[in-house]
Amino acid sequence: MHQRFTLFTLLFLIFALPNVGWGQDLTEAPDDPQIPDRVVNRQTGIWHGVYTKYQIGERLFYYGEYHVRRTDYYQNMRNLYLRFGVTYLLDKYLEVTGGFVNPYTWASDPEDTERFDPVVPEFRFWEQLLYVQSVGRVKFYHQLRFEQRWKRKNDIGADYKYSNRWRYRFTTYVPINDYTLRPGVLFGSFYNEIFIQNGKHIQYNNFEENRTVLGLGYILNNSLQFQAMYMWTYGQQSAFEFRQRDIIRFNIYHNLDLRRDR
């Protein structure tokens, strides 16, 4: 099992890294006065998420994620994410998922309809490998996610452009008031996720973003759990423009067994 996941990780590196140009391809020297200063845009937000996993066969599950994301804490609507997929369990440690994502992005000034389309849809396919480890009372999750994206800006007349995104997330859960993760248990969570992208129009920001999350969760029963989290992100938007975000997240996780013959 460990050898199998190591193989998947190596495949991720083989496919992702050759498409990434680390560093900025600048023809001028770093101390050239014509090079602009680095700009860091700081944002805040509140994200709500619902994660579902419904068993429909012995090894088969329906998987869904639904997100509402607002900026300036709760002042402005920014994104609606609808992620759908089917998960297949290869064994109790490893699963594979694939499906479709339909995000919607709101313009920074949706009332300025002469310059912006207020809401723009995006289209993606996605594939994922998830490997689970247990060490004592701690659970570790290794997630490799791949996305093929068709997206555009909110500017009137902007074209859709294709790009690939490669994501790796390391997550850990630690029970607080018991030795195992079970109903009635409060737990701490941590994850770090790196985003790499490539495409014909992506030149300087192959490194898209890094997210670091600390959270606290509660398992109500076998079907329902809740998490509240703080997320800090840092990413590159263009050659000299970066983005730093402080996000509060509230998530609900819902699991059901829908098999008739269980």
Disulfide bonds with the S-S distance in Angstrom:
none
